[in-house]
Amino acid sequence: VLRDPDWDGAQIVVQHTEPLVVFRCKLFDLPAMAPTQEVHLLRHLMRLNATEMLQGAYAIENGQTVVAVEVMQAESLDENEFVAALDSLTLAIVEHKDDVMAMLPQATPAAA
């Protein structure tokens, strides 16, 4: 598990399972949302996948957890490529965080 204060609290799990090295970061669990809100959020994530994610992608695990992932071939992975994969993933997380979080329903304060 990799952590860095510059990543806005993100933790990246690096897993080596031949023949791949998988970089994965849990972003948030999908809250209860109106269907139109959820479609809007998911379409936005897909647009980011197509335009701004260099090699990685946003994905949904287990139907409820939004993650950012990057996958590299282990056989030829050198230190520069490892660092580049981390940089690419963390840049996306930090750059897209505010826009994506703004699309989530705001929690309502508990009644006093």
C-alpha positions as CSV (number, residue, x, y, z in Angstrom):
1,V,0.0,0.0,0.0
2,L,1.4,3.3,-1.1
3,R,0.5,6.6,0.5
4,D,1.6,10.2,-0.1
5,P,0.2,13.4,1.4
6,D,0.2,15.0,-2.1
7,W,-2.4,12.5,-3.2
8,D,-5.3,14.1,-1.2
9,G,-5.4,11.1,1.1
10,A,-5.5,8.5,-1.6
11,Q,-4.0,5.1,-0.9
12,I,-2.8,3.0,-3.9
13,V,-2.6,-0.8,-3.6
14,V,-0.1,-2.4,-5.8
15,Q,-0.6,-6.1,-6.5
16,H,1.6,-8.3,-8.6
17,T,-0.2,-11.3,-10.1
18,E,1.8,-12.7,-13.0
19,P,1.8,-11.5,-15.7
20,L,0.4,-8.2,-14.4
21,V,1.0,-5.5,-11.9
22,V,-2.2,-3.8,-10.9
23,F,-2.4,-0.4,-9.3
24,R,-5.8,0.2,-7.6
25,C,-7.2,3.1,-5.6
26,K,-10.6,3.0,-3.9
27,L,-12.2,6.4,-4.4
28,F,-15.7,6.1,-2.8
29,D,-18.8,3.9,-2.4
30,L,-21.6,5.0,-4.6
31,P,-24.2,6.6,-2.4
32,A,-28.0,6.3,-2.9
33,M,-28.7,8.5,-5.9
34,A,-31.5,9.3,-8.2
35,P,-31.1,7.3,-11.4
36,T,-30.5,10.5,-13.4
37,Q,-27.7,11.6,-11.0
38,E,-26.1,8.2,-11.2
39,V,-26.2,8.2,-15.0
40,H,-24.7,11.7,-15.1
41,L,-21.8,10.6,-12.8
42,L,-21.1,7.4,-14.7
43,R,-21.1,9.2,-18.0
44,H,-18.7,11.7,-16.6
45,L,-16.3,8.9,-15.5
46,M,-16.6,7.3,-18.9
47,R,-15.7,10.6,-20.6
48,L,-12.7,10.9,-18.3
49,N,-11.6,7.4,-19.3
50,A,-11.8,8.3,-22.9
51,T,-10.1,11.7,-22.8
52,E,-7.9,12.0,-19.7
53,M,-6.9,8.7,-18.3
54,L,-3.6,7.8,-20.0
55,Q,-3.5,4.1,-19.4
56,G,-5.8,3.6,-16.4
57,A,-9.5,3.7,-16.0
58,Y,-12.3,4.4,-13.5
59,A,-14.3,1.4,-12.7
60,I,-17.0,0.0,-10.4
61,E,-16.3,-3.0,-8.3
62,N,-19.0,-5.1,-6.7
63,G,-21.6,-2.8,-8.1
64,Q,-20.9,-0.1,-5.5
65,T,-17.3,0.9,-5.2
66,V,-15.7,3.4,-7.6
67,V,-12.0,2.7,-8.1
68,A,-9.2,4.0,-10.3
69,V,-7.0,1.3,-11.8
70,E,-3.9,1.0,-13.9
71,V,-2.5,-2.3,-15.2
72,M,1.0,-2.9,-16.5
73,Q,2.8,-6.0,-17.8
74,A,5.1,-7.3,-15.1
75,E,7.7,-8.9,-17.4
76,S,9.1,-5.7,-18.8
77,L,8.1,-3.2,-16.0
78,D,11.1,-1.1,-15.0
79,E,11.4,1.5,-12.3
80,N,10.6,4.4,-14.7
81,E,7.4,2.7,-15.9
82,F,6.4,1.9,-12.3
83,V,6.8,5.5,-11.3
84,A,5.0,6.7,-14.5
85,A,2.0,4.5,-13.7
86,L,1.8,5.9,-10.2
87,D,2.1,9.4,-11.5
88,S,-0.6,8.9,-14.1
89,L,-3.0,7.4,-11.6
90,T,-2.4,10.0,-8.8
91,L,-2.6,12.9,-11.3
92,A,-6.0,11.6,-12.4
93,I,-7.2,11.2,-8.8
94,V,-6.1,14.6,-7.7
95,E,-7.2,16.4,-10.9
96,H,-10.7,14.9,-11.1
97,K,-11.5,14.6,-7.4
98,D,-13.4,17.9,-6.9
99,D,-15.5,17.6,-10.1
100,V,-16.5,14.0,-9.3
101,M,-17.2,14.7,-5.7
102,A,-19.4,17.6,-6.6
103,M,-21.7,15.2,-8.5
104,L,-22.4,13.2,-5.4
105,P,-25.4,13.9,-3.3
106,Q,-24.5,16.0,-0.3
107,A,-25.1,14.4,3.1
108,T,-27.8,16.2,5.0
109,P,-26.9,17.1,8.6
110,A,-28.6,15.0,11.3
111,A,-31.5,16.7,13.1
112,A,-30.6,18.0,16.5
